[in-house]
Amino acid sequence: MSDEPERLTMWCAGEEWCPITATATLVGKKWHPVIVHRLLVNGPLGFNALKEEVDGISSKVLSDSLDDLGEKRLVNREIVNDKPVRVEYSLTATGESLEPVILAMRDWGMEYVSPAEDPDSATV
């Protein structure tokens, strides 16, 4: 087995900014970094436990996000029990390698973002 990290195949024009675009494509959806963060903090979780950890996400959006993260090889889906069916989600090695990116996003947000008292006054 190689010590090289798994490489994800993505379109890139070879410009200096392409790695930024590729990373943003992987974690750029609203809930993706939150899901990755919750799995980093808690380890493997079942669907309902993960939904509780990602407050405010609907079951459909969580399911779609997990499918997308699975297709991008960032999250594993493992059936741990057949009757009743129980599925557990965990990060792949590639998903775990996002830890410094996710923590940097968290740290930046803690430094520069504050909650809006009135939703209409929010800048984003």
C-alpha positions in Angstrom: 0.0 0.0 0.0 1.3 3.4 -0.9 1.9 6.3 1.5 0.4 8.6 -1.0 -3.0 10.0 -0.1 -6.0 8.9 -2.2 -6.3 11.4 -5.0 -9.8 12.5 -6.0 -10.4 13.0 -9.7 -11.8 16.5 -10.4 -11.8 18.9 -13.3 -9.1 21.5 -12.9 -7.6 23.8 -15.5 -4.2 23.7 -13.9 -4.4 27.2 -12.6 -3.0 28.2 -9.2 -6.6 28.6 -7.8 -7.7 25.2 -9.0 -7.0 23.4 -5.7 -9.1 26.0 -3.9 -12.0 25.4 -6.3 -11.7 21.6 -6.0 -11.8 21.8 -2.2 -14.7 24.2 -2.3 -16.6 21.7 -4.5 -16.1 19.0 -1.9 -17.1 21.0 1.2 -18.9 24.0 -0.4 -22.5 22.9 0.3 -24.1 24.4 3.4 -24.3 21.2 5.5 -21.2 19.3 4.2 -18.6 20.9 6.5 -21.0 20.6 9.5 -21.5 16.9 8.8 -17.8 16.3 8.5 -17.2 18.3 11.7 -19.8 16.3 13.7 -18.2 13.0 12.5 -14.8 14.3 13.3 -15.9 15.2 16.9 -18.2 12.2 17.6 -16.8 9.4 15.4 -19.2 7.0 13.6 -22.8 7.8 14.0 -26.1 6.3 13.0 -28.5 8.4 10.8 -30.7 9.6 13.7 -27.8 10.4 16.0 -26.1 12.4 13.2 -29.4 14.3 12.5 -29.5 15.2 16.2 -25.9 16.5 16.0 -26.6 18.6 12.9 -29.4 20.7 14.4 -31.7 22.2 11.8 -31.1 19.8 9.0 -34.1 17.9 7.5 -33.9 14.1 7.0 -34.0 14.5 3.2 -31.2 17.1 3.1 -29.1 14.9 5.5 -29.7 11.8 3.4 -28.8 13.7 0.1 -25.7 15.2 1.7 -24.5 11.8 3.0 -25.1 10.3 -0.5 -23.1 13.2 -2.0 -20.3 12.9 0.6 -20.2 9.1 0.0 -19.9 9.6 -3.8 -17.0 12.0 -3.1 -15.4 9.3 -1.0 -15.4 11.4 2.2 -18.0 9.4 4.2 -18.4 5.6 4.6 -21.9 4.1 4.9 -21.8 0.7 6.7 -24.8 -1.5 7.5 -24.1 -2.7 11.1 -27.3 -4.6 11.7 -29.7 -6.3 9.3 -32.8 -6.6 11.6 -33.7 -4.0 12.2 -31.5 -2.3 9.6 -29.0 0.0 11.2 -26.6 2.1 9.2 -23.6 3.9 10.6 -21.7 6.8 8.9 -18.0 7.5 9.4 -15.3 9.5 7.7 -13.0 7.9 5.2 -9.2 8.6 5.5 -9.8 11.3 2.9 -12.7 12.8 4.9 -10.5 12.7 8.1 -7.8 14.6 6.2 -10.2 17.6 6.0 -9.9 18.2 9.7 -7.5 21.1 9.5 -9.7 22.7 6.8 -12.9 22.3 8.9 -11.2 23.5 12.1 -9.8 26.5 10.2 -13.4 27.3 9.0 -14.7 27.0 12.6 -11.9 29.1 14.0 -12.4 31.8 11.4 -16.1 31.9 12.0 -15.6 32.1 15.8 -13.3 35.1 15.2 -15.3 37.0 12.6 -19.0 36.0 12.7 -21.5 37.0 15.3 -25.2 36.1 15.4 -27.7 38.6 14.0 -30.3 39.7 16.4 -32.7 40.3 13.6 -32.6 37.9 10.6 -33.3 40.8 8.2 -30.2 42.6 9.4 -27.8 39.6 8.5 -25.3 40.3 5.8 -25.4 36.8 4.3 
